[in-house]
């Protein structure tokens, strides 16, 4: 059984108004990970992702590039205890 992990992600740069949340939701669903993503008032994007470690790491790698039109300055990741509390990957407002 794969190691299940939880990552709390903060993405800095030009990441709002470029479809970042929608693209992250699509990629997360393709990878089969769960959680949520939202814009923050300071211009960052925040996400919480749960799933097998290799898939969560692939989503983090994607976040370092982002969708076309985004300019990612940096990604901060805080690893947390896996909780298994999500059934899908959603966009929060």
PDB file of N, CA, C and O in Angstrom:
ATOM      1  N   UNK A   1       0.843  -1.183   0.000  1.00  0.00           N
ATOM      2  CA  UNK A   1       0.000   0.000   0.000  1.00  0.00           C
ATOM      3  C   UNK A   1       0.890   1.249   0.000  1.00  0.00           C
ATOM      4  O   UNK A   1       1.851   1.326   0.764  1.00  0.00           O
ATOM      5  N   UNK A   2       0.567   2.230  -0.861  1.00  0.00           N
ATOM      6  CA  UNK A   2       1.417   3.430  -0.919  1.00  0.00           C
ATOM      7  C   UNK A   2       1.296   4.282   0.344  1.00  0.00           C
ATOM      8  O   UNK A   2       0.277   4.259   1.035  1.00  0.00           O
ATOM      9  N   UNK A   3       2.360   5.031   0.628  1.00  0.00           N
ATOM     10  CA  UNK A   3       2.332   5.951   1.761  1.00  0.00           C
ATOM     11  C   UNK A   3       1.387   7.100   1.439  1.00  0.00           C
ATOM     12  O   UNK A   3       1.530   7.758   0.408  1.00  0.00           O
ATOM     13  N   UNK A   4       0.424   7.340   2.321  1.00  0.00           N
ATOM     14  CA  UNK A   4      -0.541   8.422   2.137  1.00  0.00           C
ATOM     15  C   UNK A   4      -0.038   9.650   2.888  1.00  0.00           C
ATOM     16  O   UNK A   4       0.376   9.555   4.044  1.00  0.00           O
ATOM     17  N   UNK A   5      -0.076  10.805   2.221  1.00  0.00           N
ATOM     18  CA  UNK A   5       0.457  12.031   2.790  1.00  0.00           C
ATOM     19  C   UNK A   5      -0.515  13.183   2.605  1.00  0.00           C
ATOM     20  O   UNK A   5      -1.490  13.091   1.859  1.00  0.00           O
ATOM     21  N   UNK A   6      -0.223  14.265   3.304  1.00  0.00           N
ATOM     22  CA  UNK A   6      -0.997  15.508   3.200  1.00  0.00           C
ATOM     23  C   UNK A   6       0.002  16.652   3.078  1.00  0.00           C
ATOM     24  O   UNK A   6       0.948  16.745   3.860  1.00  0.00           O
ATOM     25  N   UNK A   7      -0.213  17.520   2.099  1.00  0.00           N
ATOM     26  CA  UNK A   7       0.658  18.673   1.899  1.00  0.00           C
ATOM     27  C   UNK A   7      -0.184  19.945   1.893  1.00  0.00           C
ATOM     28  O   UNK A   7      -1.228  20.015   1.245  1.00  0.00           O
ATOM     29  N   UNK A   8       0.287  20.939   2.623  1.00  0.00           N
ATOM     30  CA  UNK A   8      -0.324  22.268   2.644  1.00  0.00           C
ATOM     31  C   UNK A   8       0.605  23.137   1.804  1.00  0.00           C
ATOM     32  O   UNK A   8       1.770  23.330   2.151  1.00  0.00           O
ATOM     33  N   UNK A   9       0.077  23.663   0.689  1.00  0.00           N
ATOM     34  CA  UNK A   9       0.895  24.308  -0.329  1.00  0.00           C
ATOM     35  C   UNK A   9       0.525  25.783  -0.455  1.00  0.00           C
ATOM     36  O   UNK A   9      -0.652  26.143  -0.445  1.00  0.00           O
ATOM     37  N   UNK A  10       1.541  26.625  -0.574  1.00  0.00           N
ATOM     38  CA  UNK A  10       1.353  28.057  -0.842  1.00  0.00           C
ATOM     39  C   UNK A  10       2.185  28.407  -2.074  1.00  0.00           C
ATOM     40  O   UNK A  10       3.395  28.181  -2.103  1.00  0.00           O
ATOM     41  N   UNK A  11       1.527  28.956  -3.082  1.00  0.00           N
ATOM     42  CA  UNK A  11       2.199  29.293  -4.340  1.00  0.00           C
ATOM     43  C   UNK A  11       2.260  30.809  -4.466  1.00  0.00           C
ATOM     44  O   UNK A  11       1.241  31.494  -4.374  1.00  0.00           O
ATOM     45  N   UNK A  12       3.478  31.327  -4.681  1.00  0.00           N
ATOM     46  CA  UNK A  12       3.703  32.772  -4.809  1.00  0.00           C
ATOM     47  C   UNK A  12       4.044  33.129  -6.254  1.00  0.00           C
ATOM     48  O   UNK A  12       4.602  32.321  -6.996  1.00  0.00           O
ATOM     49  N   UNK A  13       3.696  34.349  -6.632  1.00  0.00           N
ATOM     50  CA  UNK A  13       4.022  34.853  -7.959  1.00  0.00           C
ATOM     51  C   UNK A  13       2.782  35.417  -8.622  1.00  0.00           C
ATOM     52  O   UNK A  13       1.836  35.824  -7.948  1.00  0.00           O
ATOM     53  N   UNK A  14       2.791  35.440  -9.952  1.00  0.00           N
ATOM     54  CA  UNK A  14       1.615  35.876 -10.707  1.00  0.00           C
ATOM     55  C   UNK A  14       0.764  34.632 -10.935  1.00  0.00           C
ATOM     56  O   UNK A  14       0.878  33.965 -11.964  1.00  0.00           O
ATOM     57  N   UNK A  15      -0.098  34.329  -9.953  1.00  0.00           N
ATOM     58  CA  UNK A  15      -0.815  33.055  -9.964  1.00  0.00           C
ATOM     59  C   UNK A  15      -2.333  33.225  -9.812  1.00  0.00           C
ATOM     60  O   UNK A  15      -3.057  32.238  -9.682  1.00  0.00           O
ATOM     61  N   UNK A  16      -2.805  34.457  -9.828  1.00  0.00           N
ATOM     62  CA  UNK A  16      -4.250  34.683  -9.789  1.00  0.00           C
ATOM     63  C   UNK A  16      -4.671  35.341 -11.093  1.00  0.00           C
ATOM     64  O   UNK A  16      -3.942  36.156 -11.658  1.00  0.00           O
ATOM     65  N   UNK A  17      -5.866  34.972 -11.564  1.00  0.00           N
ATOM     66  CA  UNK A  17      -6.368  35.518 -12.812  1.00  0.00           C
ATOM     67  C   UNK A  17      -5.807  34.832 -14.044  1.00  0.00           C
ATOM     68  O   UNK A  17      -5.947  35.341 -15.156  1.00  0.00           O
ATOM     69  N   UNK A  18      -5.176  33.683 -13.857  1.00  0.00           N
ATOM     70  CA  UNK A  18      -4.569  32.946 -14.977  1.00  0.00           C
ATOM     71  C   UNK A  18      -5.096  31.505 -15.051  1.00  0.00           C
ATOM     72  O   UNK A  18      -4.539  30.680 -15.774  1.00  0.00           O
ATOM     73  N   UNK A  19      -6.154  31.207 -14.314  1.00  0.00           N
ATOM     74  CA  UNK A  19      -6.723  29.858 -14.332  1.00  0.00           C
ATOM     75  C   UNK A  19      -5.972  28.856 -13.483  1.00  0.00           C
ATOM     76  O   UNK A  19      -6.090  27.650 -13.699  1.00  0.00           O
ATOM     77  N   UNK A  20      -5.198  29.335 -12.516  1.00  0.00           N
ATOM     78  CA  UNK A  20      -4.381  28.430 -11.701  1.00  0.00           C
ATOM     79  C   UNK A  20      -5.249  27.425 -10.947  1.00  0.00           C
ATOM     80  O   UNK A  20      -4.978  26.225 -10.976  1.00  0.00           O
ATOM     81  N   UNK A  21      -6.300  27.915 -10.268  1.00  0.00           N
ATOM     82  CA  UNK A  21      -7.140  27.012  -9.469  1.00  0.00           C
ATOM     83  C   UNK A  21      -7.823  25.964 -10.340  1.00  0.00           C
ATOM     84  O   UNK A  21      -7.864  24.784  -9.991  1.00  0.00           O
ATOM     85  N   UNK A  22      -8.359  26.403 -11.474  1.00  0.00           N
ATOM     86  CA  UNK A  22      -9.065  25.464 -12.366  1.00  0.00           C
ATOM     87  C   UNK A  22      -8.108  24.419 -12.911  1.00  0.00           C
ATOM     88  O   UNK A  22      -8.437  23.236 -12.985  1.00  0.00           O
ATOM     89  N   UNK A  23      -6.919  24.870 -13.293  1.00  0.00           N
ATOM     90  CA  UNK A  23      -5.921  23.943 -13.822  1.00  0.00           C
ATOM     91  C   UNK A  23      -5.441  22.978 -12.756  1.00  0.00           C
ATOM     92  O   UNK A  23      -5.269  21.789 -13.024  1.00  0.00           O
ATOM     93  N   UNK A  24      -5.221  23.485 -11.538  1.00  0.00           N
ATOM     94  CA  UNK A  24      -4.791  22.600 -10.457  1.00  0.00           C
ATOM     95  C   UNK A  24      -5.868  21.560 -10.154  1.00  0.00           C
ATOM     96  O   UNK A  24      -5.548  20.401  -9.892  1.00  0.00           O
ATOM     97  N   UNK A  25      -7.124  21.958 -10.185  1.00  0.00           N
ATOM     98  CA  UNK A  25      -8.209  21.007  -9.950  1.00  0.00           C
ATOM     99  C   UNK A  25      -8.196  19.906 -11.015  1.00  0.00           C
ATOM    100  O   UNK A  25      -8.354  18.728 -10.695  1.00  0.00           O
ATOM    101  N   UNK A  26      -8.009  20.291 -12.269  1.00  0.00           N
ATOM    102  CA  UNK A  26      -7.977  19.307 -13.356  1.00  0.00           C
ATOM    103  C   UNK A  26      -6.823  18.328 -13.167  1.00  0.00           C
ATOM    104  O   UNK A  26      -7.008  17.117 -13.286  1.00  0.00           O
ATOM    105  N   UNK A  27      -5.627  18.855 -12.873  1.00  0.00           N
ATOM    106  CA  UNK A  27      -4.449  18.002 -12.696  1.00  0.00           C
ATOM    107  C   UNK A  27      -4.619  17.105 -11.470  1.00  0.00           C
ATOM    108  O   UNK A  27      -4.290  15.920 -11.519  1.00  0.00           O
ATOM    109  N   UNK A  28      -5.126  17.661 -10.377  1.00  0.00           N
ATOM    110  CA  UNK A  28      -5.333  16.870  -9.154  1.00  0.00           C
ATOM    111  C   UNK A  28      -6.291  15.716  -9.415  1.00  0.00           C
ATOM    112  O   UNK A  28      -6.056  14.593  -8.969  1.00  0.00           O
ATOM    113  N   UNK A  29      -7.373  15.998 -10.139  1.00  0.00           N
ATOM    114  CA  UNK A  29      -8.338  14.936 -10.435  1.00  0.00           C
ATOM    115  C   UNK A  29      -7.731  13.888 -11.348  1.00  0.00           C
ATOM    116  O   UNK A  29      -7.994  12.696 -11.184  1.00  0.00           O
ATOM    117  N   UNK A  30      -6.918  14.317 -12.315  1.00  0.00           N
ATOM    118  CA  UNK A  30      -6.234  13.353 -13.191  1.00  0.00           C
ATOM    119  C   UNK A  30      -5.291  12.464 -12.388  1.00  0.00           C
ATOM    120  O   UNK A  30      -5.155  11.275 -12.676  1.00  0.00           O
ATOM    121  N   UNK A  31      -4.640  13.043 -11.380  1.00  0.00           N
ATOM    122  CA  UNK A  31      -3.706  12.280 -10.539  1.00  0.00           C
ATOM    123  C   UNK A  31      -4.422  11.437  -9.482  1.00  0.00           C
ATOM    124  O   UNK A  31      -3.827  10.527  -8.906  1.00  0.00           O
ATOM    125  N   UNK A  32      -5.696  11.739  -9.229  1.00  0.00           N
ATOM    126  CA  UNK A  32      -6.451  10.986  -8.228  1.00  0.00           C
ATOM    127  C   UNK A  32      -6.161  11.399  -6.807  1.00  0.00           C
ATOM    128  O   UNK A  32      -6.296  10.594  -5.886  1.00  0.00           O
ATOM    129  N   UNK A  33      -5.756  12.671  -6.610  1.00  0.00           N
ATOM    130  CA  UNK A  33      -5.550  13.176  -5.254  1.00  0.00           C
ATOM    131  C   UNK A  33      -6.747  14.028  -4.855  1.00  0.00           C
ATOM    132  O   UNK A  33      -7.503  14.488  -5.711  1.00  0.00           O
ATOM    133  N   UNK A  34      -6.915  14.236  -3.559  1.00  0.00           N
ATOM    134  CA  UNK A  34      -8.063  14.978  -3.057  1.00  0.00           C
ATOM    135  C   UNK A  34      -7.603  16.208  -2.279  1.00  0.00           C
ATOM    136  O   UNK A  34      -6.428  16.338  -1.937  1.00  0.00           O
ATOM    137  N   UNK A  35      -8.552  17.110  -2.007  1.00  0.00           N
ATOM    138  CA  UNK A  35      -8.239  18.311  -1.243  1.00  0.00           C
ATOM    139  C   UNK A  35      -8.966  19.508  -1.804  1.00  0.00           C
ATOM    140  O   UNK A  35     -10.091  19.398  -2.293  1.00  0.00           O
ATOM    141  N   UNK A  36      -8.307  20.667  -1.730  1.00  0.00           N
ATOM    142  CA  UNK A  36      -8.921  21.907  -2.204  1.00  0.00           C
ATOM    143  C   UNK A  36      -7.852  22.927  -2.565  1.00  0.00           C
ATOM    144  O   UNK A  36      -6.686  22.789  -2.195  1.00  0.00           O
ATOM    145  N   UNK A  37      -8.277  23.961  -3.300  1.00  0.00           N
ATOM    146  CA  UNK A  37      -7.404  25.069  -3.675  1.00  0.00           C
ATOM    147  C   UNK A  37      -8.215  26.356  -3.599  1.00  0.00           C
ATOM    148  O   UNK A  37      -9.419  26.352  -3.853  1.00  0.00           O
ATOM    149  N   UNK A  38      -7.549  27.469  -3.248  1.00  0.00           N
ATOM    150  CA  UNK A  38      -8.227  28.765  -3.203  1.00  0.00           C
ATOM    151  C   UNK A  38      -7.215  29.891  -3.376  1.00  0.00           C
ATOM    152  O   UNK A  38      -6.015  29.715  -3.164  1.00  0.00           O
ATOM    153  N   UNK A  39      -7.739  31.064  -3.771  1.00  0.00           N
ATOM    154  CA  UNK A  39      -6.937  32.278  -3.832  1.00  0.00           C
ATOM    155  C   UNK A  39      -6.900  32.904  -2.449  1.00  0.00           C
ATOM    156  O   UNK A  39      -7.873  32.833  -1.698  1.00  0.00           O
ATOM    157  N   UNK A  40      -5.770  33.518  -2.118  1.00  0.00           N
ATOM    158  CA  UNK A  40      -5.643  34.283  -0.881  1.00  0.00           C
ATOM    159  C   UNK A  40      -5.625  35.772  -1.213  1.00  0.00           C
ATOM    160  O   UNK A  40      -5.254  36.161  -2.321  1.00  0.00           O
ATOM    161  N   UNK A  41      -6.023  36.596  -0.258  1.00  0.00           N
ATOM    162  CA  UNK A  41      -6.107  38.038  -0.490  1.00  0.00           C
ATOM    163  C   UNK A  41      -4.742  38.680  -0.730  1.00  0.00           C
ATOM    164  O   UNK A  41      -4.676  39.792  -1.255  1.00  0.00           O
ATOM    165  N   UNK A  42      -3.644  38.002  -0.356  1.00  0.00           N
ATOM    166  CA  UNK A  42      -2.307  38.562  -0.571  1.00  0.00           C
ATOM    167  C   UNK A  42      -1.721  38.187  -1.934  1.00  0.00           C
ATOM    168  O   UNK A  42      -0.552  38.465  -2.201  1.00  0.00           O
ATOM    169  N   UNK A  43      -2.527  37.555  -2.801  1.00  0.00           N
ATOM    170  CA  UNK A  43      -2.081  37.219  -4.147  1.00  0.00           C
ATOM    171  C   UNK A  43      -1.557  35.807  -4.322  1.00  0.00           C
ATOM    172  O   UNK A  43      -1.289  35.381  -5.445  1.00  0.00           O
ATOM    173  N   UNK A  44      -1.406  35.070  -3.223  1.00  0.00           N
ATOM    174  CA  UNK A  44      -0.949  33.684  -3.319  1.00  0.00           C
ATOM    175  C   UNK A  44      -2.122  32.745  -3.583  1.00  0.00           C
ATOM    176  O   UNK A  44      -3.286  33.120  -3.439  1.00  0.00           O
ATOM    177  N   UNK A  45      -1.792  31.528  -3.969  1.00  0.00           N
ATOM    178  CA  UNK A  45      -2.757  30.438  -4.059  1.00  0.00           C
ATOM    179  C   UNK A  45      -2.400  29.446  -2.958  1.00  0.00           C
ATOM    180  O   UNK A  45      -1.231  29.115  -2.762  1.00  0.00           O
ATOM    181  N   UNK A  46      -3.419  28.975  -2.243  1.00  0.00           N
ATOM    182  CA  UNK A  46      -3.238  27.999  -1.165  1.00  0.00           C
ATOM    183  C   UNK A  46      -3.953  26.712  -1.548  1.00  0.00           C
ATOM    184  O   UNK A  46      -5.041  26.754  -2.122  1.00  0.00           O
ATOM    185  N   UNK A  47      -3.354  25.578  -1.239  1.00  0.00           N
ATOM    186  CA  UNK A  47      -3.990  24.290  -1.498  1.00  0.00           C
ATOM    187  C   UNK A  47      -3.632  23.308  -0.397  1.00  0.00           C
ATOM    188  O   UNK A  47      -2.552  23.375   0.191  1.00  0.00           O
ATOM    189  N   UNK A  48      -4.550  22.401  -0.128  1.00  0.00           N
ATOM    190  CA  UNK A  48      -4.302  21.258   0.745  1.00  0.00           C
ATOM    191  C   UNK A  48      -4.573  20.026  -0.109  1.00  0.00           C
ATOM    192  O   UNK A  48      -5.638  19.896  -0.712  1.00  0.00           O
ATOM    193  N   UNK A  49      -3.599  19.128  -0.153  1.00  0.00           N
ATOM    194  CA  UNK A  49      -3.676  17.959  -1.034  1.00  0.00           C
ATOM    195  C   UNK A  49      -3.380  16.705  -0.241  1.00  0.00           C
ATOM    196  O   UNK A  49      -2.436  16.664   0.548  1.00  0.00           O
ATOM    197  N   UNK A  50      -4.199  15.672  -0.457  1.00  0.00           N
ATOM    198  CA  UNK A  50      -3.969  14.374   0.179  1.00  0.00           C
ATOM    199  C   UNK A  50      -3.964  13.273  -0.877  1.00  0.00           C
ATOM    200  O   UNK A  50      -4.678  13.341  -1.877  1.00  0.00           O
ATOM    201  N   UNK A  51      -3.144  12.262  -0.627  1.00  0.00           N
ATOM    202  CA  UNK A  51      -3.103  11.109  -1.515  1.00  0.00           C
ATOM    203  C   UNK A  51      -1.783  10.391  -1.391  1.00  0.00           C
ATOM    204  O   UNK A  51      -0.999  10.672  -0.485  1.00  0.00           O
ATOM    205  N   UNK A  52      -1.529   9.451  -2.311  1.00  0.00           N
ATOM    206  CA  UNK A  52      -0.249   8.746  -2.308  1.00  0.00           C
ATOM    207  C   UNK A  52       0.897   9.735  -2.520  1.00  0.00           C
ATOM    208  O   UNK A  52       0.789  10.657  -3.328  1.00  0.00           O
ATOM    209  N   UNK A  53       1.988   9.536  -1.793  1.00  0.00           N
ATOM    210  CA  UNK A  53       3.108  10.484  -1.819  1.00  0.00           C
ATOM    211  C   UNK A  53       3.562  10.818  -3.239  1.00  0.00           C
ATOM    212  O   UNK A  53       3.767  11.991  -3.549  1.00  0.00           O
ATOM    213  N   UNK A  54       3.724   9.822  -4.109  1.00  0.00           N
ATOM    214  CA  UNK A  54       4.236  10.106  -5.452  1.00  0.00           C
ATOM    215  C   UNK A  54       3.289  11.000  -6.241  1.00  0.00           C
ATOM    216  O   UNK A  54       3.744  11.837  -7.021  1.00  0.00           O
ATOM    217  N   UNK A  55       1.993  10.840  -6.056  1.00  0.00           N
ATOM    218  CA  UNK A  55       1.026  11.666  -6.785  1.00  0.00           C
ATOM    219  C   UNK A  55       0.958  13.080  -6.222  1.00  0.00           C
ATOM    220  O   UNK A  55       0.832  14.043  -6.978  1.00  0.00           O
ATOM    221  N   UNK A  56       1.039  13.212  -4.897  1.00  0.00           N
ATOM    222  CA  UNK A  56       1.057  14.537  -4.284  1.00  0.00           C
ATOM    223  C   UNK A  56       2.319  15.275  -4.728  1.00  0.00           C
ATOM    224  O   UNK A  56       2.265  16.470  -5.021  1.00  0.00           O
ATOM    225  N   UNK A  57       3.449  14.577  -4.779  1.00  0.00           N
ATOM    226  CA  UNK A  57       4.688  15.208  -5.222  1.00  0.00           C
ATOM    227  C   UNK A  57       4.605  15.627  -6.684  1.00  0.00           C
ATOM    228  O   UNK A  57       5.192  16.639  -7.067  1.00  0.00           O
ATOM    229  N   UNK A  58       3.886  14.868  -7.509  1.00  0.00           N
ATOM    230  CA  UNK A  58       3.704  15.257  -8.916  1.00  0.00           C
ATOM    231  C   UNK A  58       2.859  16.522  -9.018  1.00  0.00           C
ATOM    232  O   UNK A  58       3.123  17.369  -9.871  1.00  0.00           O
ATOM    233  N   UNK A  59       1.842  16.664  -8.156  1.00  0.00           N
ATOM    234  CA  UNK A  59       1.034  17.881  -8.169  1.00  0.00           C
ATOM    235  C   UNK A  59       1.865  19.082  -7.708  1.00  0.00           C
ATOM    236  O   UNK A  59       1.730  20.178  -8.251  1.00  0.00           O
ATOM    237  N   UNK A  60       2.718  18.875  -6.715  1.00  0.00           N
ATOM    238  CA  UNK A  60       3.601  19.957  -6.258  1.00  0.00           C
ATOM    239  C   UNK A  60       4.549  20.361  -7.385  1.00  0.00           C
ATOM    240  O   UNK A  60       4.787  21.551  -7.595  1.00  0.00           O
ATOM    241  N   UNK A  61       5.083  19.398  -8.102  1.00  0.00           N
ATOM    242  CA  UNK A  61       5.966  19.702  -9.237  1.00  0.00           C
ATOM    243  C   UNK A  61       5.213  20.505 -10.286  1.00  0.00           C
ATOM    244  O   UNK A  61       5.764  21.450 -10.851  1.00  0.00           O
ATOM    245  N   UNK A  62       3.965  20.146 -10.555  1.00  0.00           N
ATOM    246  CA  UNK A  62       3.147  20.921 -11.496  1.00  0.00           C
ATOM    247  C   UNK A  62       2.970  22.349 -10.984  1.00  0.00           C
ATOM    248  O   UNK A  62       3.072  23.299 -11.761  1.00  0.00           O
ATOM    249  N   UNK A  63       2.704  22.513  -9.681  1.00  0.00           N
ATOM    250  CA  UNK A  63       2.470  23.841  -9.104  1.00  0.00           C
ATOM    251  C   UNK A  63       3.697  24.736  -9.246  1.00  0.00           C
ATOM    252  O   UNK A  63       3.557  25.959  -9.277  1.00  0.00           O
ATOM    253  N   UNK A  64       4.880  24.166  -9.332  1.00  0.00           N
ATOM    254  CA  UNK A  64       6.098  24.968  -9.502  1.00  0.00           C
ATOM    255  C   UNK A  64       6.156  25.618 -10.891  1.00  0.00           C
ATOM    256  O   UNK A  64       6.891  26.584 -11.097  1.00  0.00           O
ATOM    257  N   UNK A  65       5.384  25.086 -11.836  1.00  0.00           N
ATOM    258  CA  UNK A  65       5.295  25.663 -13.184  1.00  0.00           C
ATOM    259  C   UNK A  65       3.972  26.404 -13.357  1.00  0.00           C
ATOM    260  O   UNK A  65       3.934  27.530 -13.853  1.00  0.00           O
ATOM    261  N   UNK A  66       2.876  25.741 -12.932  1.00  0.00           N
ATOM    262  CA  UNK A  66       1.544  26.316 -13.096  1.00  0.00           C
ATOM    263  C   UNK A  66       1.068  26.248 -14.528  1.00  0.00           C
ATOM    264  O   UNK A  66       1.753  25.699 -15.390  1.00  0.00           O
ATOM    265  N   UNK A  67      -0.114  26.809 -14.787  1.00  0.00           N
ATOM    266  CA  UNK A  67      -0.665  26.804 -16.140  1.00  0.00           C
ATOM    267  C   UNK A  67      -0.017  27.891 -16.996  1.00  0.00           C
ATOM    268  O   UNK A  67       0.718  28.741 -16.494  1.00  0.00           O
ATOM    269  N   UNK A  68      -0.301  27.847 -18.276  1.00  0.00           N
ATOM    270  CA  UNK A  68       0.174  28.889 -19.192  1.00  0.00           C
ATOM    271  C   UNK A  68      -0.330  30.239 -18.700  1.00  0.00           C
ATOM    272  O   UNK A  68      -1.496  30.363 -18.324  1.00  0.00           O
ATOM    273  N   UNK A  69       0.513  31.228 -18.696  1.00  0.00           N
ATOM    274  CA  UNK A  69       0.145  32.561 -18.241  1.00  0.00           C
ATOM    275  C   UNK A  69       0.546  32.847 -16.798  1.00  0.00           C
ATOM    276  O   UNK A  69       0.596  34.004 -16.379  1.00  0.00           O
ATOM    277  N   UNK A  70       0.828  31.801 -16.048  1.00  0.00           N
ATOM    278  CA  UNK A  70       1.260  31.992 -14.652  1.00  0.00           C
ATOM    279  C   UNK A  70       2.769  32.192 -14.611  1.00  0.00           C
ATOM    280  O   UNK A  70       3.501  31.705 -15.472  1.00  0.00           O
ATOM    281  N   UNK A  71       3.214  32.915 -13.598  1.00  0.00           N
ATOM    282  CA  UNK A  71       4.639  33.058 -13.320  1.00  0.00           C
ATOM    283  C   UNK A  71       4.808  32.716 -11.847  1.00  0.00           C
ATOM    284  O   UNK A  71       4.457  33.505 -10.970  1.00  0.00           O
ATOM    285  N   UNK A  72       5.348  31.535 -11.589  1.00  0.00           N
ATOM    286  CA  UNK A  72       5.490  31.045 -10.219  1.00  0.00           C
ATOM    287  C   UNK A  72       6.846  31.469  -9.677  1.00  0.00           C
ATOM    288  O   UNK A  72       7.895  31.092 -10.199  1.00  0.00           O
ATOM    289  N   UNK A  73       6.795  32.263  -8.616  1.00  0.00           N
ATOM    290  CA  UNK A  73       8.011  32.739  -7.957  1.00  0.00           C
ATOM    291  C   UNK A  73       8.535  31.704  -6.968  1.00  0.00           C
ATOM    292  O   UNK A  73       9.746  31.559  -6.797  1.00  0.00           O
ATOM    293  N   UNK A  74       7.622  30.986  -6.317  1.00  0.00           N
ATOM    294  CA  UNK A  74       8.039  29.980  -5.354  1.00  0.00           C
ATOM    295  C   UNK A  74       6.864  29.196  -4.817  1.00  0.00           C
ATOM    296  O   UNK A  74       5.719  29.645  -4.867  1.00  0.00           O
ATOM    297  N   UNK A  75       7.165  28.021  -4.304  1.00  0.00           N
ATOM    298  CA  UNK A  75       6.153  27.144  -3.707  1.00  0.00           C
ATOM    299  C   UNK A  75       6.662  26.717  -2.338  1.00  0.00           C
ATOM    300  O   UNK A  75       7.757  26.169  -2.210  1.00  0.00           O
ATOM    301  N   UNK A  76       5.852  26.975  -1.320  1.00  0.00           N
ATOM    302  CA  UNK A  76       6.177  26.542   0.034  1.00  0.00           C
ATOM    303  C   UNK A  76       5.280  25.362   0.382  1.00  0.00           C
ATOM    304  O   UNK A  76       4.067  25.419   0.181  1.00  0.00           O
ATOM    305  N   UNK A  77       5.870  24.299   0.901  1.00  0.00           N
ATOM    306  CA  UNK A  77       5.120  23.090   1.237  1.00  0.00           C
ATOM    307  C   UNK A  77       5.315  22.764   2.705  1.00  0.00           C
ATOM    308  O   UNK A  77       6.442  22.703   3.197  1.00  0.00           O
ATOM    309  N   UNK A  78       4.211  22.556   3.396  1.00  0.00           N
ATOM    310  CA  UNK A  78       4.240  22.087   4.777  1.00  0.00           C
ATOM    311  C   UNK A  78       3.622  20.696   4.787  1.00  0.00           C
ATOM    312  O   UNK A  78       2.450  20.531   4.448  1.00  0.00           O
ATOM    313  N   UNK A  79       4.407  19.699   5.173  1.00  0.00           N
ATOM    314  CA  UNK A  79       3.894  18.335   5.245  1.00  0.00           C
ATOM    315  C   UNK A  79       3.157  18.171   6.563  1.00  0.00           C
ATOM    316  O   UNK A  79       3.663  18.542   7.622  1.00  0.00           O
ATOM    317  N   UNK A  80       1.955  17.610   6.487  1.00  0.00           N
ATOM    318  CA  UNK A  80       1.111  17.422   7.666  1.00  0.00           C
ATOM    319  C   UNK A  80       0.676  15.961   7.755  1.00  0.00           C
ATOM    320  O   UNK A  80       0.890  15.177   6.830  1.00  0.00           O
ATOM    321  N   UNK A  81       0.078  15.619   8.857  1.00  0.00           N
ATOM    322  CA  UNK A  81      -0.407  14.255   9.046  1.00  0.00           C
ATOM    323  C   UNK A  81      -1.602  13.991   8.132  1.00  0.00           C
ATOM    324  O   UNK A  81      -2.531  14.796   8.063  1.00  0.00           O
ATOM    325  N   UNK A  82      -1.572  12.866   7.439  1.00  0.00           N
ATOM    326  CA  UNK A  82      -2.666  12.474   6.554  1.00  0.00           C
ATOM    327  C   UNK A  82      -3.944  12.281   7.372  1.00  0.00           C
ATOM    328  O   UNK A  82      -3.923  11.643   8.425  1.00  0.00           O
ATOM    329  N   UNK A  83      -5.047  12.831   6.887  1.00  0.00           N
ATOM    330  CA  UNK A  83      -6.328  12.723   7.593  1.00  0.00           C
ATOM    331  C   UNK A  83      -7.388  11.970   6.807  1.00  0.00           C
ATOM    332  O   UNK A  83      -8.324  11.437   7.403  1.00  0.00           O
ATOM    333  N   UNK A  84      -7.270  11.912   5.509  1.00  0.00           N
ATOM    334  CA  UNK A  84      -8.264  11.221   4.686  1.00  0.00           C
ATOM    335  C   UNK A  84      -9.640  11.856   4.748  1.00  0.00           C
ATOM    336  O   UNK A  84     -10.649  11.151   4.725  1.00  0.00           O
ATOM    337  N   UNK A  85      -9.694  13.175   4.826  1.00  0.00           N
ATOM    338  CA  UNK A  85     -10.975  13.845   5.047  1.00  0.00           C
ATOM    339  C   UNK A  85     -11.685  14.311   3.781  1.00  0.00           C
ATOM    340  O   UNK A  85     -12.805  14.814   3.868  1.00  0.00           O
ATOM    341  N   UNK A  86     -11.073  14.161   2.607  1.00  0.00           N
ATOM    342  CA  UNK A  86     -11.684  14.653   1.373  1.00  0.00           C
ATOM    343  C   UNK A  86     -12.089  13.508   0.453  1.00  0.00           C
ATOM    344  O   UNK A  86     -11.473  12.441   0.463  1.00  0.00           O
ATOM    345  N   UNK A  87     -13.128  13.739  -0.341  1.00  0.00           N
ATOM    346  CA  UNK A  87     -13.556  12.740  -1.307  1.00  0.00           C
ATOM    347  C   UNK A  87     -13.308  13.198  -2.745  1.00  0.00           C
ATOM    348  O   UNK A  87     -13.461  12.415  -3.682  1.00  0.00           O
ATOM    349  N   UNK A  88     -12.922  14.474  -2.921  1.00  0.00           N
ATOM    350  CA  UNK A  88     -12.723  15.047  -4.251  1.00  0.00           C
ATOM    351  C   UNK A  88     -11.705  16.183  -4.107  1.00  0.00           C
ATOM    352  O   UNK A  88     -11.241  16.468  -3.004  1.00  0.00           O
ATOM    353  N   UNK A  89     -11.363  16.825  -5.223  1.00  0.00           N
ATOM    354  CA  UNK A  89     -10.515  18.014  -5.180  1.00  0.00           C
ATOM    355  C   UNK A  89     -11.374  19.178  -5.644  1.00  0.00           C
ATOM    356  O   UNK A  89     -11.851  19.190  -6.778  1.00  0.00           O
ATOM    357  N   UNK A  90     -11.574  20.167  -4.758  1.00  0.00           N
ATOM    358  CA  UNK A  90     -12.501  21.244  -5.039  1.00  0.00           C
ATOM    359  C   UNK A  90     -11.814  22.609  -5.014  1.00  0.00           C
ATOM    360  O   UNK A  90     -10.697  22.764  -4.521  1.00  0.00           O
ATOM    361  N   UNK A  91     -12.525  23.586  -5.565  1.00  0.00           N
ATOM    362  CA  UNK A  91     -12.087  24.977  -5.524  1.00  0.00           C
ATOM    363  C   UNK A  91     -12.892  25.653  -4.429  1.00  0.00           C
ATOM    364  O   UNK A  91     -14.120  25.575  -4.412  1.00  0.00           O
ATOM    365  N   UNK A  92     -12.196  26.319  -3.512  1.00  0.00           N
ATOM    366  CA  UNK A  92     -12.860  27.060  -2.446  1.00  0.00           C
ATOM    367  C   UNK A  92     -12.835  28.539  -2.773  1.00  0.00           C
ATOM    368  O   UNK A  92     -11.905  29.041  -3.404  1.00  0.00           O
ATOM    369  N   UNK A  93     -13.886  29.232  -2.326  1.00  0.00           N
ATOM    370  CA  UNK A  93     -14.004  30.665  -2.592  1.00  0.00           C
ATOM    371  C   UNK A  93     -14.024  31.447  -1.295  1.00  0.00           C
ATOM    372  O   UNK A  93     -14.118  32.674  -1.315  1.00  0.00           O
TER     373      UNK A  93
END
